[in-house]
Amino acid sequence: MKTIQHWIGGTLTTGASTRTAPVWNPATGEQQAEVLLAEPADVDAAVSTAARAFEQWRDASLSKRSSVLFAFRQLVNGHVDELAGIIADEHGKVISDARGEVQRGLEVVEFACGIPQLLKGEYSDQVSSGVDSYSFRQPLGVVAGITPFNFPVMVPMWMHPIAIACGNTFVLKPSERDPSASLYVARLWQQAGLPDGVFNVVHGDKVAVDALLDSTPVEAVSFVGSTPIARYIHERANANGKRVQALGGAKNHAVVLPDADLEFAADHLTAAAFGSAGQRCMAISATVVVGEAGDALVGRLKEKAGTVKVGPGRDEESEMGPVVTADARNRIVGFIDSAEQQGATLVADGRNLNIGKGFFVGPTVLDHVTSDMEAYRNEVFGPVLSVTRVDTVDEAIAFVNANPYGNGTAIFTSSGEAARRFQREVTVGMIGINVPIPVPMAYHSFGGWKDSLFGESHIHGPEGIRFYTRAKVVTARWPHVEHTVAASYHFPTAT
Ligand code: NAD
């Protein structure tokens, strides 16, 4: 059985780890590897290696940093297929989707290539007689990323290219369910000329995470994962005086108005609900359909759910792969069972899809879902689309806003007036107008509201630069005979 090790200081290491977790192949249901689970001593080793590397990397010139970023971009771009294969094997998503994930991660690398421009400070000449003032931003030090299983390349890339470009050093604790992609990325960083110790990977579970949250040299923590863990990470890291951004789970609604192109809406909802087997934080999992659009939309969703090609991720024909583990499949099937018991109508039922021993659940559509049903109240994180029927746009907006999550939402309409009202009134961070999965490009920032984000900073884009740096403002005078100003006991004011 292959053992997946940590990557510390530019080499693979077992360190003090003796515990392991299984890594499954979700398409076959077989265990394909085991991953080491770090002990606090392993986390200490990674953090102290990163702290030593920071002493040099903080002083690397902007052109040196951007040349490493450009080389890294070239290498990732040249290895998209290898990375996509690793993702498909451990996560289960289909190859085309995995390639898309790498592509979206690359966008962040490309954004970070512009670090000399992004870190430009501000300068005010002559704020007082003979006095100038300027501000610039400096790296924090060692920063940590703790990431979920569902985007093993893209989500870490929301963090490390920007953190490293800003001059920080990085310790990544990826999901123990699909750990291999991070090691592949670590090697690409090394080949790109990044000094050893700037990017480190420790695998593990709560033990490793807690050690990172309690580690004194770790200045900032970026987390992406489920809401209960995001809340916990935010509280504990904050209590330890760290800067923290913790992105949580989601329940993303699509509102469909009667004036929408229903064929277009149904096509896009099907892809947004069942792509990656619904295991995206921006997946549409709840549709709110207004008035007479209801029956026409549900009829189309039923038909389209039945045509999704489900199969192993490695099969280029597959449109949807398995879910990540047997536990995930059982949890998802449990939510479908409960919805049926609580009175939802099963329009499409994916519970009995068997493809070998893989962890498959077929596309499922639930109609007449109400807000008290378990399948609505919880993040199902599987290929299950619920439909709730309402009579008016007001009711639709109120329904979306009553949900505790606020990651993404979409409206399907041909009315600019309705769309504008929706974008202004929904309490959600990312909004699509006839766009079902409105994931912002890397030069904007990504983040939800309410229980989908703890901390004030969204991730990547301009907010990423601010998160991974702190500002300095300098007020400078070079006294000489003409400009000598007498010292004063007054609070300084401009003269
Ligand atoms: P998860 O919360 O179970 O795990 C995320 C990370 O936290 C992993 O590295 C894991 O090892 C660690 N972890 C798990 N339990 C822990 C504990 N008790 N203490 C400390 N650390 C712990 O999430 P997941 O199942 O890997 O990923 C799916 C979730 O992530 C979904 O809720 C999804 O919505 C969310 N997600 C959100 C976004 C976003 O941008 N908001 C993006 C991707 C995924």
Boltz pocket constraint, residues with backbone or C-beta under 6 A from the ligand:
constraints:
  - pocket:
      binder: B
      contacts: [[A, 146], [A, 147], [A, 148], [A, 149], [A, 150], [A, 151], [A, 155], [A, 173], [A, 174], [A, 175], [A, 176], [A, 204], [A, 205], [A, 206], [A, 209], [A, 210], [A, 224], [A, 225], [A, 226], [A, 227], [A, 229], [A, 230], [A, 247], [A, 248], [A, 249], [A, 250], [A, 280], [A, 281], [A, 379], [A, 381], [A, 407], [A, 448], [A, 452]]
      max_distance: 6.0
